[in-house]
Amino acid sequence: MFDFVEKRKDFRQKANRRSLLISLVAVFASLHTILGLIPGIWRSWIIALEPLEGIVLGPIGGFLAALIGTLLSRFIRPRVAVMYFFGLGEPLGALTAGLIFKGKHYQVLAIYTIMLAAYFLHPLGRTLPAWCLWDVYAACALIVISLLLWKTVENRKPLKLFLTSFIGIEADVLWRIFLFIPLEFYKALGFSEEALPVIWIAGAFETPVETAISVVVTLTVGLPLLKAIEKSKLINYPVT
């Protein structure tokens, strides 16, 4: 009898967690969709929400919310077909942010290593100005530093949010680079190899601006949001 009661209680708890996750994913997916429809400096304002999806929902929940949001925003405001693949960087960024926030550094290092290795193994990756990826290198350095100093980082929420947002949004950036060069999507977009150095140099200055915006929003919104969540005791984050 006791075992039956415990099993029933455990079943209810799992059902409640599942319902909570579905509700939160729906809320964040809706926000993601709305922000995905608003043009930003060079792309949409989803950069403002992407890390927070991973922080609050965790890697799996953040990935799902961002994936649903990016698909819905592109369904409402259709893009060139090839751009749908670039949009997958958004769920990857949320996933990466969730992993870093939970201290899963080795998984994040694997994600970065695979895409960076593919980039430099490609002939163009070895000829384009290497310094243009300085922000990606900075993210790689921060992954290693936070891994080595995680006990210190974990207890300092502003620093933790800074690292999470920076590394998460740069994973999105690296995905776009991965598509553009190793998978040669630049051809599908109509760019010649001669035009790539100019694009790379411009990106070295433009992309970090969006990363900075993402970090500032995450700190500005994230700190009071997490404090409110902790005070309410309604959910334990990251949810997944």
Secondary structure, 3 states (H helix, E strand, C coil): CHHHHHHHHHHHHHHHHHHHHHHHHHHHHHHHHHHHCCECCCCEHHHHCHHHHHHHHHHHHHHHHHHHHHHHHHHHCCCCCCHHHHCCHHHHHHHHHHHHHCCCHHHHHHHHHHHHHHHHHCHHHHHCCHHHHHHHHHHHHHHHHHHHCHHHHHCCHHHHHHHHHHHHHHHHHHHHHHHHCCCCHHHHCCCCHHHHHHHHHHHHHHHHHHHHHHHHHHHHHHHHHHHHHHHHCCCCCCCC
